[in-house]
Amino acid sequence: MTEDRNFDDIAHKFAKNIYGSDKGEIRQIIVWEDFLQILSELDADHQALQVLDAGGGLAQMSQKLAKLGHHVALCDLSSEMLQLAKQDIEKNGLLEQYRLIHSPVQSIGEHMEAQVDLVMFHAVMEWLVDPKTALETLLEQVKPGGIASVMFYNHHGLVYKNVVCGNIPHVLDGMPHRKRFKLQPQKGLKPEEVYQWIEDSGFSICGKSG
């Protein structure tokens, strides 16, 4: 039976190879530029926002928000990732801004007392058996007038990467997952499908990157 991916077994490797890489740095810069626009839309200069970082891992991006005075609920399925995140958050003097929740994102409603201004759902859906239901659950946590930031592994980008690398037979075979690549999701998500899920949940898409 297929299960959602839990990174307990490779949490330290994940931290080093994903967030500590040049590609990871570039990704964070691009996402933060989008966040500056989001913060403007939410009038964040005049109020402390309530933020849900769902499947937030090491909380690199939400810590930037916490440094600006916003309050973050960090949820993750991996207890190891949460522990690493707590150490980093504490080192940066931000622990008072956080509430740490050890839970799958699909059960987050059991831990939230109220809806939030901003939901962050970054690089999680591609690791889930049922990404659509998880996304719908998280969108329910956004208060009226709030915003959800959703980032996922793009199927079309994966095709492009393999074509550029000359892996045409792999593409024609449907790009089956290669077990040696533990930090690469088993599949990408088609943007047009994710956009439809978002709109079907009553949201309008106000920006895209990537």
C-alpha positions in Angstrom: 0.0 0.0 0.0 1.4 3.4 -1.0 1.8 5.9 1.9 2.6 9.6 2.2 6.3 10.2 2.4 7.7 10.8 5.9 11.3 12.2 6.0 12.3 10.9 9.4 14.8 8.6 7.8 16.6 11.2 5.8 15.8 14.5 7.6 19.5 15.6 7.9 20.2 14.7 4.3 17.1 16.6 3.2 18.3 19.7 5.1 21.7 19.6 3.5 20.9 18.5 -0.1 17.7 20.5 -0.6 17.9 23.7 1.5 21.7 23.8 1.5 22.1 23.6 -2.3 22.5 26.4 -4.8 19.2 25.4 -6.3 17.5 25.6 -2.9 18.9 29.1 -2.4 17.6 30.3 -5.8 14.2 28.7 -5.0 14.0 30.6 -1.7 14.9 33.9 -3.3 12.2 33.5 -5.9 9.6 32.5 -3.4 10.5 35.3 -1.1 9.9 37.8 -3.9 6.4 36.4 -4.2 5.9 36.6 -0.4 6.7 40.3 -0.4 3.8 40.8 -2.7 1.6 38.6 -0.5 2.5 40.6 2.6 1.6 43.8 0.8 -1.8 42.3 -0.2 -2.4 41.3 3.5 -1.4 44.7 4.8 1.3 42.9 6.9 3.0 46.2 7.8 0.1 47.1 10.1 -0.8 43.8 11.7 0.8 40.6 12.9 -0.4 37.8 10.6 -1.5 34.3 11.7 0.4 31.8 9.4 0.1 28.1 8.9 3.2 26.4 7.5 1.8 23.1 6.4 4.4 20.4 5.9 6.9 23.1 6.5 9.9 20.9 7.2 12.8 23.1 8.5 10.7 26.3 8.3 13.2 28.3 6.4 10.7 30.5 4.7 8.3 30.9 7.6 11.1 32.0 9.8 11.5 35.0 7.5 7.9 35.8 8.4 8.4 35.2 12.1 11.3 37.7 12.0 8.9 40.3 10.8 6.7 39.7 13.9 4.2 37.2 12.4 2.9 34.1 14.3 3.4 30.7 12.7 1.9 27.3 13.3 4.4 24.8 11.8 3.0 21.4 11.0 4.9 18.4 9.8 4.5 14.6 9.6 8.2 14.0 10.4 9.1 14.3 14.1 12.8 14.5 13.0 12.2 17.4 10.7 10.2 19.2 13.5 13.0 18.7 15.9 15.6 20.1 13.5 13.3 23.0 12.8 12.8 23.7 16.5 16.6 23.8 17.0 17.0 26.2 14.1 14.1 28.4 15.2 15.4 28.5 18.8 18.9 29.4 17.6 17.4 32.3 15.7 15.4 33.5 18.8 12.0 32.9 17.2 10.5 30.1 19.3 8.0 32.4 20.9 6.6 33.1 17.5 5.9 29.5 16.8 3.6 26.6 17.6 4.9 23.2 16.5 2.4 20.6 15.5 3.4 17.0 14.8 0.6 15.9 12.5 -0.1 15.0 8.9 -1.4 18.0 7.0 -4.7 16.2 6.3 -5.5 16.3 10.1 -4.5 19.9 10.7 -8.1 21.0 11.3 -8.0 19.1 14.6 -5.2 21.3 15.8 -6.3 24.8 14.7 -8.5 27.0 16.8 -9.3 29.5 14.0 -8.6 30.1 10.4 -5.4 32.0 9.4 -4.4 34.9 7.2 -1.8 32.9 5.2 -1.4 29.2 4.5 2.0 28.0 3.2 1.9 24.6 1.4 5.2 24.2 -0.3 6.7 21.1 -1.9 4.4 18.7 -0.1 1.7 17.6 -2.6 4.1 15.7 -4.8 4.9 13.4 -1.8 1.2 12.6 -1.0 -1.0 9.7 -2.1 -4.0 12.1 -2.4 -2.7 15.6 -2.9 -6.1 17.0 -4.0 -7.8 16.2 -0.7 -4.9 17.5 1.3 -5.0 20.8 -0.6 -8.7 21.2 -0.1 -8.3 20.6 3.6 -5.7 23.3 3.9 -7.6 25.8 1.9 -10.4 25.4 4.4 -8.0 26.9 7.0 -7.7 30.2 5.1 -9.9 33.0 6.5 -12.0 35.2 4.2 -9.7 37.6 2.6 -6.6 35.4 3.3 -4.1 33.9 0.9 -2.7 30.5 0.3 0.8 30.0 -1.1 1.0 26.7 -2.9 4.2 25.3 -4.5 4.5 21.9 -6.1 6.8 19.8 -8.3 5.7 20.6 -11.9 5.2 17.6 -14.1 6.0 19.6 -17.2 9.2 20.8 -15.7 10.2 17.2 -15.0 9.5 16.3 -18.7 11.6 19.3 -19.8 14.5 18.4 -17.5 14.6 14.8 -18.8 14.4 16.0 -22.5 17.3 18.5 -22.0 19.3 15.7 -20.3 18.7 13.4 -23.3 16.5 11.0 -21.3 14.0 10.6 -24.1 13.4 6.8 -23.5 12.7 7.6 -19.8 10.1 10.2 -20.8 8.5 7.8 -23.3 8.3 5.2 -20.6 6.2 7.6 -18.5 9.2 8.6 -16.2 8.9 5.8 -13.7 10.4 6.7 -10.3 14.1 5.8 -9.9 14.6 4.5 -6.3 18.1 5.8 -6.1 16.8 9.4 -6.2 15.3 9.5 -2.7 14.9 13.3 -2.7 13.1 13.4 -6.0 9.3 12.9 -5.8 7.8 9.9 -7.5 5.8 12.1 -9.8 5.1 15.8 -10.6 1.7 17.4 -10.6 0.1 18.9 -13.7 -0.4 22.6 -13.0 -3.7 22.8 -14.9 -5.1 20.1 -12.6 -3.9 21.9 -9.4 -5.2 25.2 -10.7 -8.6 23.6 -11.1 -8.6 22.1 -7.6 -7.9 25.6 -6.3 -10.6 27.3 -8.2 -13.1 24.5 -7.4 -12.4 25.3 -3.7 -13.6 28.9 -4.3 -10.3 30.6 -4.6 -8.9 32.9 -7.4 -5.3 32.5 -8.5 -3.6 35.9 -8.1 -0.1 35.0 -9.1 2.3 32.3 -10.5 6.0 31.8 -10.6 8.2 29.1 -12.2 
